[in-house]
């Protein structure tokens, strides 16, 4: 497998999710809360795709695509 290890992607994913959760908890503006939720979804999607790629299956990628379609 070329590129960084799956743990690097999971660390970035956790950072994105934590940043989004912090934005949801701190901010009161509905627009900022929605943007923070989108950051949380992006972190979760990155984790799904990284684990899916690690195991060589397409389930996580398909699920991440479905989440992006619903979030849009």
mmJSON file of the N, C-alpha and C atoms, coordinates in Angstrom:
{"data_MODEL":{"atom_site":{
"group_PDB":["ATOM","ATOM","ATOM","ATOM","ATOM","ATOM","ATOM","ATOM","ATOM","ATOM","ATOM","ATOM","ATOM","ATOM","ATOM","ATOM","ATOM","ATOM","ATOM","ATOM","ATOM","ATOM","ATOM","ATOM","ATOM","ATOM","ATOM","ATOM","ATOM","ATOM","ATOM","ATOM","ATOM","ATOM","ATOM","ATOM","ATOM","ATOM","ATOM","ATOM","ATOM","ATOM","ATOM","ATOM","ATOM","ATOM","ATOM","ATOM","ATOM","ATOM","ATOM","ATOM","ATOM","ATOM","ATOM","ATOM","ATOM","ATOM","ATOM","ATOM","ATOM","ATOM","ATOM","ATOM","ATOM","ATOM","ATOM","ATOM","ATOM","ATOM","ATOM","ATOM","ATOM","ATOM","ATOM","ATOM","ATOM","ATOM","ATOM","ATOM","ATOM","ATOM","ATOM","ATOM","ATOM","ATOM","ATOM","ATOM","ATOM","ATOM","ATOM","ATOM","ATOM","ATOM","ATOM","ATOM","ATOM","ATOM","ATOM","ATOM","ATOM","ATOM","ATOM","ATOM","ATOM","ATOM","ATOM","ATOM","ATOM","ATOM","ATOM","ATOM","ATOM","ATOM","ATOM","ATOM","ATOM","ATOM","ATOM","ATOM","ATOM","ATOM","ATOM","ATOM","ATOM","ATOM","ATOM","ATOM","ATOM","ATOM","ATOM","ATOM","ATOM","ATOM","ATOM","ATOM","ATOM","ATOM","ATOM","ATOM","ATOM","ATOM","ATOM","ATOM","ATOM","ATOM","ATOM","ATOM","ATOM","ATOM","ATOM","ATOM","ATOM","ATOM","ATOM","ATOM","ATOM","ATOM","ATOM","ATOM","ATOM","ATOM","ATOM","ATOM","ATOM","ATOM","ATOM","ATOM","ATOM","ATOM","ATOM","ATOM","ATOM","ATOM","ATOM","ATOM","ATOM","ATOM","ATOM","ATOM","ATOM","ATOM","ATOM","ATOM","ATOM","ATOM","ATOM","ATOM","ATOM","ATOM","ATOM","ATOM","ATOM","ATOM","ATOM","ATOM","ATOM","ATOM","ATOM","ATOM","ATOM","ATOM","ATOM","ATOM","ATOM","ATOM","ATOM","ATOM","ATOM","ATOM","ATOM","ATOM","ATOM","ATOM","ATOM","ATOM"],
"id":[1,2,3,4,5,6,7,8,9,10,11,12,13,14,15,16,17,18,19,20,21,22,23,24,25,26,27,28,29,30,31,32,33,34,35,36,37,38,39,40,41,42,43,44,45,46,47,48,49,50,51,52,53,54,55,56,57,58,59,60,61,62,63,64,65,66,67,68,69,70,71,72,73,74,75,76,77,78,79,80,81,82,83,84,85,86,87,88,89,90,91,92,93,94,95,96,97,98,99,100,101,102,103,104,105,106,107,108,109,110,111,112,113,114,115,116,117,118,119,120,121,122,123,124,125,126,127,128,129,130,131,132,133,134,135,136,137,138,139,140,141,142,143,144,145,146,147,148,149,150,151,152,153,154,155,156,157,158,159,160,161,162,163,164,165,166,167,168,169,170,171,172,173,174,175,176,177,178,179,180,181,182,183,184,185,186,187,188,189,190,191,192,193,194,195,196,197,198,199,200,201,202,203,204,205,206,207,208,209,210,211,212,213,214,215,216],
"type_symbol":["N","C","C","N","C","C","N","C","C","N","C","C","N","C","C","N","C","C","N","C","C","N","C","C","N","C","C","N","C","C","N","C","C","N","C","C","N","C","C","N","C","C","N","C","C","N","C","C","N","C","C","N","C","C","N","C","C","N","C","C","N","C","C","N","C","C","N","C","C","N","C","C","N","C","C","N","C","C","N","C","C","N","C","C","N","C","C","N","C","C","N","C","C","N","C","C","N","C","C","N","C","C","N","C","C","N","C","C","N","C","C","N","C","C","N","C","C","N","C","C","N","C","C","N","C","C","N","C","C","N","C","C","N","C","C","N","C","C","N","C","C","N","C","C","N","C","C","N","C","C","N","C","C","N","C","C","N","C","C","N","C","C","N","C","C","N","C","C","N","C","C","N","C","C","N","C","C","N","C","C","N","C","C","N","C","C","N","C","C","N","C","C","N","C","C","N","C","C","N","C","C","N","C","C","N","C","C","N","C","C","N","C","C","N","C","C"],
"label_atom_id":["N","CA","C","N","CA","C","N","CA","C","N","CA","C","N","CA","C","N","CA","C","N","CA","C","N","CA","C","N","CA","C","N","CA","C","N","CA","C","N","CA","C","N","CA","C","N","CA","C","N","CA","C","N","CA","C","N","CA","C","N","CA","C","N","CA","C","N","CA","C","N","CA","C","N","CA","C","N","CA","C","N","CA","C","N","CA","C","N","CA","C","N","CA","C","N","CA","C","N","CA","C","N","CA","C","N","CA","C","N","CA","C","N","CA","C","N","CA","C","N","CA","C","N","CA","C","N","CA","C","N","CA","C","N","CA","C","N","CA","C","N","CA","C","N","CA","C","N","CA","C","N","CA","C","N","CA","C","N","CA","C","N","CA","C","N","CA","C","N","CA","C","N","CA","C","N","CA","C","N","CA","C","N","CA","C","N","CA","C","N","CA","C","N","CA","C","N","CA","C","N","CA","C","N","CA","C","N","CA","C","N","CA","C","N","CA","C","N","CA","C","N","CA","C","N","CA","C","N","CA","C","N","CA","C","N","CA","C","N","CA","C","N","CA","C","N","CA","C","N","CA","C"],
"label_alt_id":[null,null,null,null,null,null,null,null,null,null,null,null,null,null,null,null,null,null,null,null,null,null,null,null,null,null,null,null,null,null,null,null,null,null,null,null,null,null,null,null,null,null,null,null,null,null,null,null,null,null,null,null,null,null,null,null,null,null,null,null,null,null,null,null,null,null,null,null,null,null,null,null,null,null,null,null,null,null,null,null,null,null,null,null,null,null,null,null,null,null,null,null,null,null,null,null,null,null,null,null,null,null,null,null,null,null,null,null,null,null,null,null,null,null,null,null,null,null,null,null,null,null,null,null,null,null,null,null,null,null,null,null,null,null,null,null,null,null,null,null,null,null,null,null,null,null,null,null,null,null,null,null,null,null,null,null,null,null,null,null,null,null,null,null,null,null,null,null,null,null,null,null,null,null,null,null,null,null,null,null,null,null,null,null,null,null,null,null,null,null,null,null,null,null,null,null,null,null,null,null,null,null,null,null,null,null,null,null,null,null,null,null,null,null,null,null],
"label_comp_id":["UNK","UNK","UNK","UNK","UNK","UNK","UNK","UNK","UNK","UNK","UNK","UNK","UNK","UNK","UNK","UNK","UNK","UNK","UNK","UNK","UNK","UNK","UNK","UNK","UNK","UNK","UNK","UNK","UNK","UNK","UNK","UNK","UNK","UNK","UNK","UNK","UNK","UNK","UNK","UNK","UNK","UNK","UNK","UNK","UNK","UNK","UNK","UNK","UNK","UNK","UNK","UNK","UNK","UNK","UNK","UNK","UNK","UNK","UNK","UNK","UNK","UNK","UNK","UNK","UNK","UNK","UNK","UNK","UNK","UNK","UNK","UNK","UNK","UNK","UNK","UNK","UNK","UNK","UNK","UNK","UNK","UNK","UNK","UNK","UNK","UNK","UNK","UNK","UNK","UNK","UNK","UNK","UNK","UNK","UNK","UNK","UNK","UNK","UNK","UNK","UNK","UNK","UNK","UNK","UNK","UNK","UNK","UNK","UNK","UNK","UNK","UNK","UNK","UNK","UNK","UNK","UNK","UNK","UNK","UNK","UNK","UNK","UNK","UNK","UNK","UNK","UNK","UNK","UNK","UNK","UNK","UNK","UNK","UNK","UNK","UNK","UNK","UNK","UNK","UNK","UNK","UNK","UNK","UNK","UNK","UNK","UNK","UNK","UNK","UNK","UNK","UNK","UNK","UNK","UNK","UNK","UNK","UNK","UNK","UNK","UNK","UNK","UNK","UNK","UNK","UNK","UNK","UNK","UNK","UNK","UNK","UNK","UNK","UNK","UNK","UNK","UNK","UNK","UNK","UNK","UNK","UNK","UNK","UNK","UNK","UNK","UNK","UNK","UNK","UNK","UNK","UNK","UNK","UNK","UNK","UNK","UNK","UNK","UNK","UNK","UNK","UNK","UNK","UNK","UNK","UNK","UNK","UNK","UNK","UNK","UNK","UNK","UNK","UNK","UNK","UNK"],
"label_asym_id":["A","A","A","A","A","A","A","A","A","A","A","A","A","A","A","A","A","A","A","A","A","A","A","A","A","A","A","A","A","A","A","A","A","A","A","A","A","A","A","A","A","A","A","A","A","A","A","A","A","A","A","A","A","A","A","A","A","A","A","A","A","A","A","A","A","A","A","A","A","A","A","A","A","A","A","A","A","A","A","A","A","A","A","A","A","A","A","A","A","A","A","A","A","A","A","A","A","A","A","A","A","A","A","A","A","A","A","A","A","A","A","A","A","A","A","A","A","A","A","A","A","A","A","A","A","A","A","A","A","A","A","A","A","A","A","A","A","A","A","A","A","A","A","A","A","A","A","A","A","A","A","A","A","A","A","A","A","A","A","A","A","A","A","A","A","A","A","A","A","A","A","A","A","A","A","A","A","A","A","A","A","A","A","A","A","A","A","A","A","A","A","A","A","A","A","A","A","A","A","A","A","A","A","A","A","A","A","A","A","A","A","A","A","A","A","A"],
"label_entity_id":["1","1","1","1","1","1","1","1","1","1","1","1","1","1","1","1","1","1","1","1","1","1","1","1","1","1","1","1","1","1","1","1","1","1","1","1","1","1","1","1","1","1","1","1","1","1","1","1","1","1","1","1","1","1","1","1","1","1","1","1","1","1","1","1","1","1","1","1","1","1","1","1","1","1","1","1","1","1","1","1","1","1","1","1","1","1","1","1","1","1","1","1","1","1","1","1","1","1","1","1","1","1","1","1","1","1","1","1","1","1","1","1","1","1","1","1","1","1","1","1","1","1","1","1","1","1","1","1","1","1","1","1","1","1","1","1","1","1","1","1","1","1","1","1","1","1","1","1","1","1","1","1","1","1","1","1","1","1","1","1","1","1","1","1","1","1","1","1","1","1","1","1","1","1","1","1","1","1","1","1","1","1","1","1","1","1","1","1","1","1","1","1","1","1","1","1","1","1","1","1","1","1","1","1","1","1","1","1","1","1","1","1","1","1","1","1"],
"label_seq_id":[1,1,1,2,2,2,3,3,3,4,4,4,5,5,5,6,6,6,7,7,7,8,8,8,9,9,9,10,10,10,11,11,11,12,12,12,13,13,13,14,14,14,15,15,15,16,16,16,17,17,17,18,18,18,19,19,19,20,20,20,21,21,21,22,22,22,23,23,23,24,24,24,25,25,25,26,26,26,27,27,27,28,28,28,29,29,29,30,30,30,31,31,31,32,32,32,33,33,33,34,34,34,35,35,35,36,36,36,37,37,37,38,38,38,39,39,39,40,40,40,41,41,41,42,42,42,43,43,43,44,44,44,45,45,45,46,46,46,47,47,47,48,48,48,49,49,49,50,50,50,51,51,51,52,52,52,53,53,53,54,54,54,55,55,55,56,56,56,57,57,57,58,58,58,59,59,59,60,60,60,61,61,61,62,62,62,63,63,63,64,64,64,65,65,65,66,66,66,67,67,67,68,68,68,69,69,69,70,70,70,71,71,71,72,72,72],
"pdbx_PDB_ins_code":[null,null,null,null,null,null,null,null,null,null,null,null,null,null,null,null,null,null,null,null,null,null,null,null,null,null,null,null,null,null,null,null,null,null,null,null,null,null,null,null,null,null,null,null,null,null,null,null,null,null,null,null,null,null,null,null,null,null,null,null,null,null,null,null,null,null,null,null,null,null,null,null,null,null,null,null,null,null,null,null,null,null,null,null,null,null,null,null,null,null,null,null,null,null,null,null,null,null,null,null,null,null,null,null,null,null,null,null,null,null,null,null,null,null,null,null,null,null,null,null,null,null,null,null,null,null,null,null,null,null,null,null,null,null,null,null,null,null,null,null,null,null,null,null,null,null,null,null,null,null,null,null,null,null,null,null,null,null,null,null,null,null,null,null,null,null,null,null,null,null,null,null,null,null,null,null,null,null,null,null,null,null,null,null,null,null,null,null,null,null,null,null,null,null,null,null,null,null,null,null,null,null,null,null,null,null,null,null,null,null,null,null,null,null,null,null],
"Cartn_x":[0.839,0.0,0.884,0.638,1.405,0.764,1.578,1.063,1.196,0.664,0.759,-0.017,0.34,-0.342,-1.757,-2.598,-3.987,-4.077,-3.122,-3.173,-3.05,-2.292,-2.178,-3.521,-4.243,-5.561,-6.547,-6.438,-7.346,-7.052,-5.795,-5.448,-6.029,-5.882,-6.457,-7.979,-8.564,-10.01,-10.477,-9.762,-10.129,-9.979,-8.951,-8.762,-9.913,-10.32,-11.449,-12.731,-12.97,-14.181,-14.196,-13.06,-12.977,-13.152,-12.577,-12.743,-14.207,-14.88,-16.299,-17.137,-16.831,-17.582,-17.378,-16.166,-15.892,-16.667,-16.738,-17.506,-18.987,-19.522,-20.943,-21.203,-20.292,-20.511,-20.299,-19.389,-19.044,-19.922,-20.145,-20.845,-22.344,-23.012,-24.465,-25.125,-24.373,-24.935,-25.317,-26.54,-26.955,-26.073,-25.59,-24.736,-23.411,-22.815,-21.548,-21.746,-22.876,-23.167,-23.302,-23.98,-24.114,-22.766,-21.938,-20.606,-19.761,-19.912,-19.179,-19.66,-20.963,-21.491,-20.932,-20.774,-20.199,-18.748,-18.006,-16.616,-16.592,-17.537,-17.613,-17.919,-18.827,-19.144,-17.941,-17.184,-15.991,-14.953,-14.814,-13.893,-14.336,-15.627,-16.148,-15.987,-16.219,-16.042,-14.584,-13.671,-12.248,-11.88,-12.413,-12.144,-12.735,-13.948,-14.559,-13.736,-13.291,-12.528,-11.155,-10.516,-9.191,-9.267,-10.251,-10.39,-10.797,-11.659,-12.074,-10.885,-10.029,-8.843,-7.857,-7.763,-6.855,-7.256,-8.547,-9.026,-9.264,-9.132,-9.278,-10.71,-11.657,-13.065,-13.651,-14.765,-15.379,-16.576,-16.886,-18.086,-18.019,-16.894,-16.753,-16.804,-16.254,-16.267,-17.683,-18.442,-19.831,-20.652,-20.449,-21.182,-20.824,-19.537,-19.114,-19.741,-19.836,-20.484,-21.958,-22.622,-24.026,-24.196,-23.28,-23.357,-23.176,-22.245,-22.043,-23.281,-23.928,-25.126,-26.27,-26.431,-27.489,-27.171,-25.901,-25.519,-25.679,-25.561,-25.705,-27.161],
"Cartn_y":[-1.171,0.0,1.235,2.119,3.345,4.423,5.344,6.443,6.186,7.106,6.966,5.751,5.327,4.212,4.63,3.644,3.93,4.717,4.55,5.273,6.783,7.216,8.65,9.22,8.481,8.93,8.955,7.984,7.95,9.082,9.47,10.596,11.889,12.09,13.272,13.254,12.071,11.931,12.296,11.831,12.159,13.651,14.267,15.709,16.481,16.081,16.731,16.568,15.356,15.105,15.911,15.973,16.732,18.228,18.722,20.134,20.457,19.591,19.798,19.719,18.772,18.65,19.879,20.39,21.598,22.779,22.88,23.954,23.862,22.641,22.465,22.86,22.509,22.785,24.247,24.93,26.296,27.335,27.183,28.217,28.136,29.269,29.339,29.624,30.129,30.464,29.172,29.103,27.887,27.559,28.576,28.34,27.706,28.199,27.646,26.229,25.983,24.636,23.661,24.075,23.207,22.964,23.993,23.807,22.87,22.976,22.086,20.644,20.473,19.121,18.552,19.392,18.942,18.519,19.233,18.848,17.502,17.293,16.009,14.873,15.118,14.099,13.806,14.838,14.625,13.789,14.022,13.207,11.754,11.528,10.162,9.494,10.233,9.685,9.325,10.157,9.853,8.571,8.373,7.144,5.934,6.076,4.966,4.587,5.579,5.308,4.729,5.218,4.702,3.243,2.915,1.526,0.63,1.145,0.38,0.073,1.052,0.845,-0.112,-0.026,-0.905,-2.37,-2.643,-4.015,-4.445,-3.521,-3.873,-4.139,-3.531,-3.702,-2.352,-2.382,-1.145,-0.704,-1.441,-1.123,0.266,0.602,1.9,3.046,2.834,3.884,4.136,3.072,3.225,3.914,3.523,4.137,5.609,5.958,7.353,8.175,7.594,8.283,8.519,7.538,7.697,8.784,8.863,9.89,11.269,11.398,12.688,13.094,12.125,12.438,12.897,12.268,12.667,14.006,14.261,15.511,16.706,16.463,17.549,17.918],
"Cartn_z":[0.0,0.0,0.0,-0.922,-1.003,-0.148,0.313,1.104,2.588,3.376,4.831,5.344,6.534,7.164,7.573,7.833,8.186,9.494,10.371,11.649,11.445,10.444,10.16,9.724,8.907,8.472,9.631,10.528,11.678,12.657,12.786,13.65,13.08,11.775,11.136,11.251,11.093,11.228,12.633,13.644,15.023,15.291,14.719,14.879,14.243,13.04,12.373,13.181,13.672,14.434,15.728,16.411,17.661,17.41,16.32,15.976,15.699,14.977,14.704,15.957,16.833,18.086,18.966,18.999,19.768,19.198,17.881,17.248,17.554,17.607,17.939,19.383,20.277,21.697,22.068,21.389,21.774,21.085,19.807,19.034,19.189,19.033,19.126,17.779,16.824,15.523,14.767,14.242,13.528,12.321,11.632,10.478,10.895,11.953,12.436,12.959,13.604,14.104,12.933,11.869,10.692,10.015,9.942,9.37,10.236,11.54,12.439,12.3,12.118,11.864,10.568,9.574,8.305,8.488,9.314,9.606,10.327,11.238,11.928,10.953,10.022,9.018,8.124,7.784,6.965,7.711,9.014,9.808,9.854,10.037,10.058,8.695,7.626,6.279,6.011,6.465,6.288,7.014,8.217,8.964,8.233,7.722,6.974,5.756,5.012,3.8,4.127,5.189,5.568,5.992,6.815,7.262,6.103,5.24,4.064,3.161,2.982,2.152,2.826,4.145,4.882,4.722,4.788,4.662,3.219,2.282,0.874,0.447,1.128,0.795,0.413,-0.29,-0.743,0.068,1.134,1.91,2.532,3.138,3.793,2.804,1.623,0.605,0.108,-0.071,-0.512,0.562,1.825,2.922,3.054,2.899,2.968,1.844,0.665,-0.443,-0.161,0.45,0.813,1.869,2.838,3.864,3.243,2.295,1.63,0.825,0.197,-0.586,0.322,1.475,2.397,3.036,3.338,3.975,3.026,1.749,0.788,0.678],
"occupancy":[1.0,1.0,1.0,1.0,1.0,1.0,1.0,1.0,1.0,1.0,1.0,1.0,1.0,1.0,1.0,1.0,1.0,1.0,1.0,1.0,1.0,1.0,1.0,1.0,1.0,1.0,1.0,1.0,1.0,1.0,1.0,1.0,1.0,1.0,1.0,1.0,1.0,1.0,1.0,1.0,1.0,1.0,1.0,1.0,1.0,1.0,1.0,1.0,1.0,1.0,1.0,1.0,1.0,1.0,1.0,1.0,1.0,1.0,1.0,1.0,1.0,1.0,1.0,1.0,1.0,1.0,1.0,1.0,1.0,1.0,1.0,1.0,1.0,1.0,1.0,1.0,1.0,1.0,1.0,1.0,1.0,1.0,1.0,1.0,1.0,1.0,1.0,1.0,1.0,1.0,1.0,1.0,1.0,1.0,1.0,1.0,1.0,1.0,1.0,1.0,1.0,1.0,1.0,1.0,1.0,1.0,1.0,1.0,1.0,1.0,1.0,1.0,1.0,1.0,1.0,1.0,1.0,1.0,1.0,1.0,1.0,1.0,1.0,1.0,1.0,1.0,1.0,1.0,1.0,1.0,1.0,1.0,1.0,1.0,1.0,1.0,1.0,1.0,1.0,1.0,1.0,1.0,1.0,1.0,1.0,1.0,1.0,1.0,1.0,1.0,1.0,1.0,1.0,1.0,1.0,1.0,1.0,1.0,1.0,1.0,1.0,1.0,1.0,1.0,1.0,1.0,1.0,1.0,1.0,1.0,1.0,1.0,1.0,1.0,1.0,1.0,1.0,1.0,1.0,1.0,1.0,1.0,1.0,1.0,1.0,1.0,1.0,1.0,1.0,1.0,1.0,1.0,1.0,1.0,1.0,1.0,1.0,1.0,1.0,1.0,1.0,1.0,1.0,1.0,1.0,1.0,1.0,1.0,1.0,1.0,1.0,1.0,1.0,1.0,1.0,1.0],
"B_iso_or_equiv":[0.0,0.0,0.0,0.0,0.0,0.0,0.0,0.0,0.0,0.0,0.0,0.0,0.0,0.0,0.0,0.0,0.0,0.0,0.0,0.0,0.0,0.0,0.0,0.0,0.0,0.0,0.0,0.0,0.0,0.0,0.0,0.0,0.0,0.0,0.0,0.0,0.0,0.0,0.0,0.0,0.0,0.0,0.0,0.0,0.0,0.0,0.0,0.0,0.0,0.0,0.0,0.0,0.0,0.0,0.0,0.0,0.0,0.0,0.0,0.0,0.0,0.0,0.0,0.0,0.0,0.0,0.0,0.0,0.0,0.0,0.0,0.0,0.0,0.0,0.0,0.0,0.0,0.0,0.0,0.0,0.0,0.0,0.0,0.0,0.0,0.0,0.0,0.0,0.0,0.0,0.0,0.0,0.0,0.0,0.0,0.0,0.0,0.0,0.0,0.0,0.0,0.0,0.0,0.0,0.0,0.0,0.0,0.0,0.0,0.0,0.0,0.0,0.0,0.0,0.0,0.0,0.0,0.0,0.0,0.0,0.0,0.0,0.0,0.0,0.0,0.0,0.0,0.0,0.0,0.0,0.0,0.0,0.0,0.0,0.0,0.0,0.0,0.0,0.0,0.0,0.0,0.0,0.0,0.0,0.0,0.0,0.0,0.0,0.0,0.0,0.0,0.0,0.0,0.0,0.0,0.0,0.0,0.0,0.0,0.0,0.0,0.0,0.0,0.0,0.0,0.0,0.0,0.0,0.0,0.0,0.0,0.0,0.0,0.0,0.0,0.0,0.0,0.0,0.0,0.0,0.0,0.0,0.0,0.0,0.0,0.0,0.0,0.0,0.0,0.0,0.0,0.0,0.0,0.0,0.0,0.0,0.0,0.0,0.0,0.0,0.0,0.0,0.0,0.0,0.0,0.0,0.0,0.0,0.0,0.0,0.0,0.0,0.0,0.0,0.0,0.0],
"pdbx_formal_charge":[null,null,null,null,null,null,null,null,null,null,null,null,null,null,null,null,null,null,null,null,null,null,null,null,null,null,null,null,null,null,null,null,null,null,null,null,null,null,null,null,null,null,null,null,null,null,null,null,null,null,null,null,null,null,null,null,null,null,null,null,null,null,null,null,null,null,null,null,null,null,null,null,null,null,null,null,null,null,null,null,null,null,null,null,null,null,null,null,null,null,null,null,null,null,null,null,null,null,null,null,null,null,null,null,null,null,null,null,null,null,null,null,null,null,null,null,null,null,null,null,null,null,null,null,null,null,null,null,null,null,null,null,null,null,null,null,null,null,null,null,null,null,null,null,null,null,null,null,null,null,null,null,null,null,null,null,null,null,null,null,null,null,null,null,null,null,null,null,null,null,null,null,null,null,null,null,null,null,null,null,null,null,null,null,null,null,null,null,null,null,null,null,null,null,null,null,null,null,null,null,null,null,null,null,null,null,null,null,null,null,null,null,null,null,null,null],
"auth_seq_id":[1,1,1,2,2,2,3,3,3,4,4,4,5,5,5,6,6,6,7,7,7,8,8,8,9,9,9,10,10,10,11,11,11,12,12,12,13,13,13,14,14,14,15,15,15,16,16,16,17,17,17,18,18,18,19,19,19,20,20,20,21,21,21,22,22,22,23,23,23,24,24,24,25,25,25,26,26,26,27,27,27,28,28,28,29,29,29,30,30,30,31,31,31,32,32,32,33,33,33,34,34,34,35,35,35,36,36,36,37,37,37,38,38,38,39,39,39,40,40,40,41,41,41,42,42,42,43,43,43,44,44,44,45,45,45,46,46,46,47,47,47,48,48,48,49,49,49,50,50,50,51,51,51,52,52,52,53,53,53,54,54,54,55,55,55,56,56,56,57,57,57,58,58,58,59,59,59,60,60,60,61,61,61,62,62,62,63,63,63,64,64,64,65,65,65,66,66,66,67,67,67,68,68,68,69,69,69,70,70,70,71,71,71,72,72,72],
"auth_comp_id":["UNK","UNK","UNK","UNK","UNK","UNK","UNK","UNK","UNK","UNK","UNK","UNK","UNK","UNK","UNK","UNK","UNK","UNK","UNK","UNK","UNK","UNK","UNK","UNK","UNK","UNK","UNK","UNK","UNK","UNK","UNK","UNK","UNK","UNK","UNK","UNK","UNK","UNK","UNK","UNK","UNK","UNK","UNK","UNK","UNK","UNK","UNK","UNK","UNK","UNK","UNK","UNK","UNK","UNK","UNK","UNK","UNK","UNK","UNK","UNK","UNK","UNK","UNK","UNK","UNK","UNK","UNK","UNK","UNK","UNK","UNK","UNK","UNK","UNK","UNK","UNK","UNK","UNK","UNK","UNK","UNK","UNK","UNK","UNK","UNK","UNK","UNK","UNK","UNK","UNK","UNK","UNK","UNK","UNK","UNK","UNK","UNK","UNK","UNK","UNK","UNK","UNK","UNK","UNK","UNK","UNK","UNK","UNK","UNK","UNK","UNK","UNK","UNK","UNK","UNK","UNK","UNK","UNK","UNK","UNK","UNK","UNK","UNK","UNK","UNK","UNK","UNK","UNK","UNK","UNK","UNK","UNK","UNK","UNK","UNK","UNK","UNK","UNK","UNK","UNK","UNK","UNK","UNK","UNK","UNK","UNK","UNK","UNK","UNK","UNK","UNK","UNK","UNK","UNK","UNK","UNK","UNK","UNK","UNK","UNK","UNK","UNK","UNK","UNK","UNK","UNK","UNK","UNK","UNK","UNK","UNK","UNK","UNK","UNK","UNK","UNK","UNK","UNK","UNK","UNK","UNK","UNK","UNK","UNK","UNK","UNK","UNK","UNK","UNK","UNK","UNK","UNK","UNK","UNK","UNK","UNK","UNK","UNK","UNK","UNK","UNK","UNK","UNK","UNK","UNK","UNK","UNK","UNK","UNK","UNK","UNK","UNK","UNK","UNK","UNK","UNK"],
"auth_asym_id":["A","A","A","A","A","A","A","A","A","A","A","A","A","A","A","A","A","A","A","A","A","A","A","A","A","A","A","A","A","A","A","A","A","A","A","A","A","A","A","A","A","A","A","A","A","A","A","A","A","A","A","A","A","A","A","A","A","A","A","A","A","A","A","A","A","A","A","A","A","A","A","A","A","A","A","A","A","A","A","A","A","A","A","A","A","A","A","A","A","A","A","A","A","A","A","A","A","A","A","A","A","A","A","A","A","A","A","A","A","A","A","A","A","A","A","A","A","A","A","A","A","A","A","A","A","A","A","A","A","A","A","A","A","A","A","A","A","A","A","A","A","A","A","A","A","A","A","A","A","A","A","A","A","A","A","A","A","A","A","A","A","A","A","A","A","A","A","A","A","A","A","A","A","A","A","A","A","A","A","A","A","A","A","A","A","A","A","A","A","A","A","A","A","A","A","A","A","A","A","A","A","A","A","A","A","A","A","A","A","A","A","A","A","A","A","A"],
"auth_atom_id":["N","CA","C","N","CA","C","N","CA","C","N","CA","C","N","CA","C","N","CA","C","N","CA","C","N","CA","C","N","CA","C","N","CA","C","N","CA","C","N","CA","C","N","CA","C","N","CA","C","N","CA","C","N","CA","C","N","CA","C","N","CA","C","N","CA","C","N","CA","C","N","CA","C","N","CA","C","N","CA","C","N","CA","C","N","CA","C","N","CA","C","N","CA","C","N","CA","C","N","CA","C","N","CA","C","N","CA","C","N","CA","C","N","CA","C","N","CA","C","N","CA","C","N","CA","C","N","CA","C","N","CA","C","N","CA","C","N","CA","C","N","CA","C","N","CA","C","N","CA","C","N","CA","C","N","CA","C","N","CA","C","N","CA","C","N","CA","C","N","CA","C","N","CA","C","N","CA","C","N","CA","C","N","CA","C","N","CA","C","N","CA","C","N","CA","C","N","CA","C","N","CA","C","N","CA","C","N","CA","C","N","CA","C","N","CA","C","N","CA","C","N","CA","C","N","CA","C","N","CA","C","N","CA","C","N","CA","C","N","CA","C","N","CA","C","N","CA","C","N","CA","C"],
"pdbx_PDB_model_num":[1,1,1,1,1,1,1,1,1,1,1,1,1,1,1,1,1,1,1,1,1,1,1,1,1,1,1,1,1,1,1,1,1,1,1,1,1,1,1,1,1,1,1,1,1,1,1,1,1,1,1,1,1,1,1,1,1,1,1,1,1,1,1,1,1,1,1,1,1,1,1,1,1,1,1,1,1,1,1,1,1,1,1,1,1,1,1,1,1,1,1,1,1,1,1,1,1,1,1,1,1,1,1,1,1,1,1,1,1,1,1,1,1,1,1,1,1,1,1,1,1,1,1,1,1,1,1,1,1,1,1,1,1,1,1,1,1,1,1,1,1,1,1,1,1,1,1,1,1,1,1,1,1,1,1,1,1,1,1,1,1,1,1,1,1,1,1,1,1,1,1,1,1,1,1,1,1,1,1,1,1,1,1,1,1,1,1,1,1,1,1,1,1,1,1,1,1,1,1,1,1,1,1,1,1,1,1,1,1,1,1,1,1,1,1,1]
}}}
